[in-house]
Amino acid sequence: MTNCNPGYSFNYDNSVINMDSVKCAKCPVNHYRTKNNSTCLHCPEGFVSSEGSTKCKRAGEHDTIHTLCEIGSVVGNNPFAEHRNSCKKCNNANREYMPYYNNKDKCLICPKGSVITRDNNCIKCPIGYYEKNNKCIECDVKTFNDIEGAMQCKVCNNVKAIAYESIGGTNCEDSTLFNLANNVNKYINADIMTNPIITGMQIGSAILYNNRMFIQQISALGTCMGIGVAAFISG
């Protein structure tokens, strides 16, 4: 530290061979040494240096990058930071993300209506859903959404639409069953008979769909109990 100038470090092998003097060597490319360091240190991600440097500089457009930041992080702002431990993590809570290895100064921003995935990608919520607190949520009953990346769902007042009774509606148009009934009514007026039946079918389907997660859980529980009983009997 005291015999070699900053930017150089003690060359042990040459100093042993030449006992009469201390030999110093330039820090290699992408390394640096200040007067307070005992040896040359590697530049942090996003920073570079030439031989014999006392400090690293932010890499420019034409510099060769020695190390990239991991997915989900970007280059820090401290030229003396520890190599392999200098990148800043993107804050998903602030809708920041970074989907690839990089040498960027700033994280990308995931727009409203989209969510950040576990692998640090930003995807739009699908039709029938809206985004809330970085989650895609199905549209409520009597609402729908017919575009990707929506922040809220639209109101549906059409009693003949599936969205009127079911969550996750993608449109507010008459359902296929009502369209079929309309075609039949061109030849015979059967509204009095068909409308209550179709409405009942749609309500029943909506109830099943709206509670499908609960039904799946009950079904899974029943399966587990059945396996347990079978194992107990066979045992």
N, C-alpha and C positions, 0 to 999 in steps of 0.2 A: 504493500500500500504506500510506503514512503519512498521506495527506490525507483518505482516505475511511474512515469507520467500518466495522467488520465488518458484513456484510449489505448493504453498498453497494459500488459500484465506480465508478471514474473515468469520467465522461461526457465523452468527448473533444470531441464536436461542440459541446455547450453551453459547454464551457470555452473553446473557441476563440472563439466568438461573444462571450462575456462575459470578456474578457481580465483583468478586475479580480479574478476569483475562480475557484477550482476548483469545478466542479459534480460532484456525485455522484448516482448513481441507484440505486434499490433493485434488488437482485437479483430477477429475475422468479420466478414460481411454479415450484416444483420445481428451484430453483437455490439456491446458498448461497455465502457467502464468509467465510472466517476472516481474521484479521489477517495470516496468513502467505501468503494467496493474492493474486495481482495482479489477478485478475478473478473473476467469478462462475463457479462450476462446476456442472455438471448433477448432480442427485442420482442415486445408483446405482439399479439395478433394485430395486424393492420398498420404496424410501424416497421420501418426499414432503416438500415444504416450502411455506410461504406466502411472499409477497413480503418481501424484506428479511431473509431468514433467515441465521443464522450456522452452522446445522447442519440436516441432514435428519433426519427421524424415520421410524421404521418405519410403513409404510402400514397404516391400520386398515381395518376391514370396509367402512366407508362412504366411504373415500377413492377418488378417481379415479386409477387406475393409469396412469402415463405410459409404462412400458416393462415388458414381460414377459420372464422368463428363457426361454432356448431349451429345446427338448426335450432331456432328459438332464441338466438342471441345475436348481437351486433358488436362492432368494435368499440372498445372503451375510449376514454379520453386522457388516460395517464400513460405517458411515454416510458415511465419507469415501472409499470405494472409487471407482475410476474407472468412470464410466458406460460401459455396453456391455462392461465387462470385470470385473464384480463378482460374477457368479453362480458358485455352487459346483457342480462337476460331481458327479453321482451316481457312486458307486463300485460298478460291476457286480460286482467281486470280493466285495463285502459284500452282494450281492443287492439293491442299491439301483437304482432306475430311476425315470424320469419320462417318460411318453409324450406329454405335451402342453406347450404354452407355458403358463407359470404364474407365480404370485406366492406360492408356497408356501415355508415355512421348512424342511421336511424332504422327503427323497426317499421314494417309496413302496418297500415291501419286497416282493420277489417270494418267495412261499412255497416251501418245499422241494417237490419234485415238479413244479415249473415251471421254465422257463428264460427268460432275458432275450434278446430278439431284437436284431438289428442296428439296428432302428428304435426301440429302447427300449420295447418292449412286453413284458409278462410273459404267457406262454402255458403251459398245462398240457401235459405230455408225454402223447401219445396212448396208447390201450390197446395192449398189446404192447411197451411201452417203460417205462423207469424213468429217473429223473433222477439224474445223478452229475456233480458239478463243473460245473454249468450246461450239461450236454449231455443230450439224450434218447438213451438207449442201448437197443437191442433186448434183450429178455429172452433169457437164455442157453437152450441146449437143456435140456429137462426142467424148465423154469420157464415161467410165463405171467403175464399181467396183464390183468385185465378191467375196470379202471377208469382214468380219466384222472388225471393228477397223482400218480402213485405214486412212492415213494422206493425201492421194491424190488419184485421179482417174487415170485410164489408158486411153491411146489414142485408139479410135476406128475408123478405116478407112474403115470399111465394109459398103458400101452403102445399103446393104440388111438387116442390123441390125437395130433394133428399136432405139438403143442408138445413131445411126448416126443422127437422127432427134430429139430425145426426151431427156429431162433431166432425171436424176435418173436411167440411164442404169445399168443393173446388169450383162450384158454379151455383147459380140461383135459378136455373132453368127447370122446366117441368121434367120429371124423371122419365126414364125410358118406359116405365109402365103406364104413366099418364099419356105419353105420346102415342103408345100403342092403343090405348083406349080412345084417344081422339081420332085415330084412323078408323077404328071400328064404328065410332059414332057418325062417321060420314055416311054410313049405310043404315045404321039402326041406332036410335037414341037409347043408350044403356047407361047414361050417367048415374041414374038413381041406383043401379045395381053395382056398377064398377067402382065408382068413386069411394064408397065406404070400404070396399074390399081392398082396393089399392092403398088407401090411406092407412088401413090397419096393417097391411103388409109392410109398408114403409116404416110405420112406428115400431113394429116388432123387430124389423131389421136394424133400425136405429138403436133400439134398446140393447140388442145383442152387440152391435159394434161399439157403442159408447161404453159398455161394460166388459169389453173383450179381455182387458188385462186382468180384471177380477176373475172372470170365467177361466182364463188360462191358469191363474194361480190355484183356483179350486180344483181344476182338472189335474194339475201337477201334484197337488196335495193328495188327491184321491188315488193317483197312480202310486205314489210313495207308500200310502197306507196299504194299498192292495198288495204291493210287493212285500211289505213287512208282514202282512197276514199270511201270505203264501209261504214265506220263509219260515214263519213260526209253525205253520201246520206241517210243512215238510220236515221241519227239524224234530 
